[in-house]
């Protein structure tokens, strides 16, 4: 049976559309603060990974 090529989900995740890169305003409404960047999160949570 021939393989049917399919677009890998990771391929579409690798190049998100501009609208998909926007953070929802829900984050600020739910948590009462602006969302953190991944770098901010990583710095705050580095200790358990060391």
C-alpha positions in Angstrom: 0.0 0.0 0.0 1.6 3.3 -1.0 2.2 5.9 1.7 0.1 9.1 1.5 2.3 12.1 2.2 0.8 14.3 4.8 1.8 17.6 6.2 3.3 17.1 9.6 1.7 19.0 12.4 5.1 20.3 13.5 5.6 21.8 10.0 2.5 24.0 10.5 3.5 24.8 14.1 6.9 26.0 12.9 5.5 28.8 10.9 2.4 30.2 12.6 0.3 32.9 11.1 0.5 36.4 12.6 -2.9 36.0 14.3 -1.7 32.8 15.9 1.2 34.6 17.5 -0.9 37.0 19.4 -1.6 36.3 23.1 -5.2 36.4 24.1 -6.3 39.2 26.4 -7.8 36.5 28.5 -4.4 35.9 30.1 -4.4 39.3 31.7 -8.1 39.1 32.6 -7.7 35.7 34.3 -4.4 36.2 36.1 -4.5 40.0 36.6 -1.1 40.5 35.0 0.5 40.6 31.6 1.6 37.2 30.2 5.2 36.3 30.7 7.6 35.4 27.9 9.1 32.0 27.8 12.4 33.5 28.8 10.9 35.1 31.9 9.2 31.8 32.8 12.5 29.8 32.3 14.5 32.2 34.5 11.9 31.9 37.3 11.7 28.1 37.0 15.3 27.1 36.2 16.1 25.7 39.6 14.1 22.4 39.3 15.9 21.7 36.0 19.4 22.1 37.3 
